[in-house]
Amino acid sequence: MPIDLKGKKILIVDDEEDLCEILQYNLSNAGYKTEIAHSAEEALKKSLHDYDLLILDVMMGPMSGFKLADKLRKELDNIVPVIFLTAKDTENDILTGFSLGADDYITKPFSVNELTARVKAVLKRSEYNKPKGQATAKFGDIELDTVKKRLIVDGQKVELTKKEYEILKLLLENQSKVFSREDILMRVWGGDVIVTDRTVDVNITRLRTKLGKFGPNLKNKTGYGYFFEI
């Protein structure tokens, strides 16, 4: 089954603004969500565990891309895939990059098509190498703990009732698909339990509250039913 890489989050860390704009434009057109940091220091202010890939320039100051990668691996315990993008092309530079945990090393000048292909390859490897049976399922910035059956928003764990969990899981796994109250009752409560449409509305209201800033993403299409859209 093909791996869907659309929507993967990439952080571009480079002090060349023009290059950042070119990379962001092309990677966004390829279906990725991209953000930019113009220094390692700026990158460290972000929640780096939220990204699926970092593209790091090596020659930045005062902190280099090498130093940022070293800090990620040794101090922050972050295993996010890293691609180095640099004019430093000696064998020693390349070996240093890989010794710091790089997943690829691209030397300048390069073609955008080459970079896009390598980004795709690294993201695919990362997906294949993820441990099976992970405890969380990620949907954009929202996670579901599939073991403890709870919601995680911005790193905060939110407890759910059994029915709240099952409704949210249904809607998240079928984003933008509208489910009528009858559909939800049948899928979550089963046909042999007598409950009313109002029961669904009450659970949806509680879910919106527990979703916090993502509450408005749980929507109602008047006359049709409920759906979730990130």
N, C-alpha and C positions, 0 to 999 in steps of 0.2 A: 504494500500500500504506500503510495507516494507521501512524503512528508510535506505538510503545508508550512511554509516559512513566512507566509504573508503576515504582516503585523509584528514581526520580531523587532525588538527595540535595540537600536544601535546608537552608541555614543561616539562621536567623532571628536578627538582631542588633538588640535593642531593650532599653532599660532598664526598660520597663514589664512586670513579670512576668506580670500578669493577661492582658495582650494577647498576650504570647508563648505562654501556655498555650492561649488561644483559637485562635491561628493554628496552633500545633502540632497541636492536636486535629483541626481541620478539614482541614488539609493531609495529615495522616496518614490520615484517613478517605478522602481522595481518592486514596490509593495511593502517596504520596511518603514517603521516609525523611527525617525532620526532626530537626534539632538546634538548640539554643538557645545563644546567647551574650548576656550582659546588658550587654556593653560592647564597643567596638571593640578595646580592649586584649585582652579575653578572646578575641575572634574571631581576633586575630593569632597567638594561641598554637596555633591549629588549623592543620591542613594544608589551606589554602584551595583548593589546586588539585584537591582531591578532590571538591569540591561542583559540582553542576550549576547552582545558582542561589543567590544571596545576596539576602535581603530585609533592607534596612538602614534603620533609623530615622535621621533626620538629626540631631535635637537630642539628642545624648548627650554626656557629658563624661567625662574631659577631651578625648578625641578624638571629633570629630563623625563622622557617617556620610559627609559630604562628604570629610573628610580621609582617612577609611579608603579610600574609593573612589579618591581621588587616589593614595594610597600603593600600592594594588593595581595600578593601571594603569602608574604611572611608575617605581616602585621594584621591585615584585615581578613585573612583566611577566605579570600574571594577567588573562586576558580572560574570566573567569567572568561570566555574565550577572548584572546587578544590577537590582533593583527598589527604588527609594526609597519609603519609607512615612513620611509626615510631615504635620504640621499647617502647615508652611510652604508656603503656596499662592500666593505672588505670582508674577507672570510671571518676575521676575528669579531667584527661587529655582528655578523649574522649568527655566529655561534653564541655570542653573548645574549642576543635576543632569544634564541631558543632555550638557552640555559635558564632564562628568567620565566620560562613557561609560555612563550609565544606559541600560537597555533599556526601562524604564518608570518612571513617577513617579505614585504614588497618594497623594492627599491625604486626611487624616482630617477628618471621619468617613467611613467607607466600609463597604460591606456585604461580608460574608465571601464571598458568591457572586461579587461583582465581583472581589475579590482572587483567588479560585480560578480564575476565567476568565482573568484577566490572567497569572497564573502559567503556566497551560497554554499560552497564546499565546506567551509569551516562550520557554518550553522548546521549543515546536514550531519557532519561528524558529531557535533555537540549533541544533537537530538538522538542519534543512534547510541551514543555512549552514556546517555542518562540512565541511572539505575532504574531497573524495572520496579513496578509496584510502588511508585512514589506516593508519599503521604498527602501531597497536595496537588490539586488541579488548578492551573492558572488561566484566568480569562481576563486578558488585559491587566489592569491594576487590581483585580479582585482575585482572591484565592479561596478555594474550598478545601478544608482539611477533610479528606475522604476517609480518614481513620476515626477521628474524634467527632466527625460530622458537625463542623462549625465553620464559620465564616472568618476570613482574615482580610481586613481592610487597612491599608497603609501600615502593615505589620501588627495591627491590633487584633487580637482574637475576640470574636463575638460569638457567644453561645446561641445555638438555634434549637428549636424543638424539632422533633422528627419530621413533622409535616412541613415546617418552614424549610428545613434542609432539602427535602425531596422536591418541593415546589421550585426553590431557587436553582437546584441542580438541573431540573427539567428545562427551565427558562434559559439558563446560562449555556447549556449544551445545544440549545436550538435558538440561538440569538436571532432576533428580528422575526421569528415565526410566532404568529398569534395563536394562543390557546384559549379556547372558550372556557367558561367556568365548568361546563360539563366535561370538557376534555381533561381539565385539571382534576376534577373530582374522580373521574374514572381512573386516571393514571396514578394518582397519589393515594386516594382512599379505597379504590376498588369498587366494583359494581355491587358488592354485597353489603355495603355499609350505607345506611341512610343518613345523609347529611345534606344541608341546604347550600344554595349558591352563596348565601351570606357567610358561610364558614370560609369559603375561599377569599372573600373580600377582607375578612378580619385578618387572616394570615398574611395577605398581601400588604395590608396597612402596617402590620408589625414588621414585616420584612423591609419595607421602605425606611422605617425608623432605624432598623439595625444596619442597613446599608450605608447610613450616614450620608456623605456627600454624593454617593452613587444612588441614593433613593430615587431621584427623578429619572434615572435610567430604567427603572421598572415602570413600564407605561401601560396605560389602558387605551385600547382602541374602541371607542364607544360603539356598542352594539355587537362587538366581535369578541373581545376578551383581552388577555394580558400578554405582554411580551417584554423582553429585556433587550436593550440595545446600548452597547458601549460606544 
